[in-house]
Amino acid sequence: MARDGLQLQKEAQNEAKWNPEEAINKYEKALDKYEQALAVDKAQPIAKKGEPEVKQALEELNMKQGDQQAKEGEQAKANDPAEAAEKLQDALSHYKEALKINPENQEAPPKIARLEKTLPQLLNELGKQEQQQASEQESKSLEKAVSHLEKAATSYQRSLEIKRVNPEAQRGEEQVRQDLTRLRQQLARKNQSKPKPPQNQRAKEKPPMESFNALLMNVKDEDKQREYEQSRRSPVDQYDPQLNRIYKYW
């Protein structure tokens, strides 16, 4: 385990400049290996030396990435608020991870506080914009209106994850939930009223059965996605179960 950790640490060091996110991932795996080794043998020399080195590297790299993402987020605010929100949320995640690694970190807390103050308002504004677009699309396309409302729901939910006492987001989320229920009912009635094609036509339109290899690939893809979701450093709470699924747009 210690040798595995050392190998991962070396790979992370080599990748830190050109692929910092992958380097962070490998540092985290290396730290896990070292901690496993030390749990078996507290005096294991490779792990005993490597664990503090990896923690320091992880802290520094997370702070550096947080600064970079925060800078890019601020620059994107004027032209692309959605991208800005994504960047700033990534920055917040990196700062929190650095503070988790080293609770004595003096730089992270003020940066976290600043983002937690500005991000909810940005997310609330995005939610309002999506609600407005949903209202404009309702008479033209119910499907598009629902899509905009789902994005609005995501914005308000993320805002509430950062700031729990958030009346604006709470009101917006409640209104979006009501509008989604109403529009989905309209969509269901619309689909039920569509005439069904004759049986022989439905048979002709039936798509060809996927090959076994294609089905197997689908299963693998789903497993990879599930693995990815479980490996995120800061998973968000699941959105309201009434909305059936989590929507991710940024």
C-alpha positions, 0 to 999 in steps of 0.5 A: 500500500505504501509503494502504491501511495508513493507511485501515485504521489510521483504521478501527481507531482508530474501532473500538477502543472499541466493537469491540476484536477487529475493531480488532486485526484491522484494525491487523494488516492495516494493519501488514502493508500498511506493512511491504510498502510499506517493503520496497519503499521504506524511506523511504516517509513514510506507512508510516514514520510509521504502522508504529510507531504501529500497533505501539504501538496493537496492543500496548496493545489486546492488553494491554487485551483480555488484562486484560479476558478474564482478569478475566472468566475469573476471575469465571466459574471458580465457575459456568462452568469451561468459559467461564472456560477459554475466557476465560483462553485468550483472555487468554493469546493476547492477552498473547503477541501483545503480547509478540511485538509488543514483546519489551521489554514488562514487563507481559506476562511475569508475566501469561503466567506466571500463566496458564500456571500456572493454566490447565492445572489448570483444563483437566485438571479439565474433562477429568475432568468430561467423562470422568465424564459419559461414564462415566455416559452409556455405558450409556444413550447411546453417542453422548452418551458419545463426545461427552463423551469428545471434549470431554475429549480437547480439554481435555487437548490444550489443557492439554498445549499450554500445559504440555508436561510434564503427567503428569495431562493425558498420563494423561487423554489416553491413557485418553480415546483408549482409551475413544474407540476402544472406544466407537466400535467398539461404535457401529460394531457397533451400526450394522452390526446395524441392519436395513436398510429395503427398497430402495423405502423407502430410495428414498422416504427419500432427501432431495431433491437440493440446488439448485446455489445451495445447494451453492455456498453450502456451498462458500462457507461452508467457504471462509470457515471455512478462511479463519478458521482460517488467520487465527487469531493463535495456531493450536493444534496438530492433535489426535491424528490417530487422533481424525480431527478437531479438536473445539472446544467453547468 
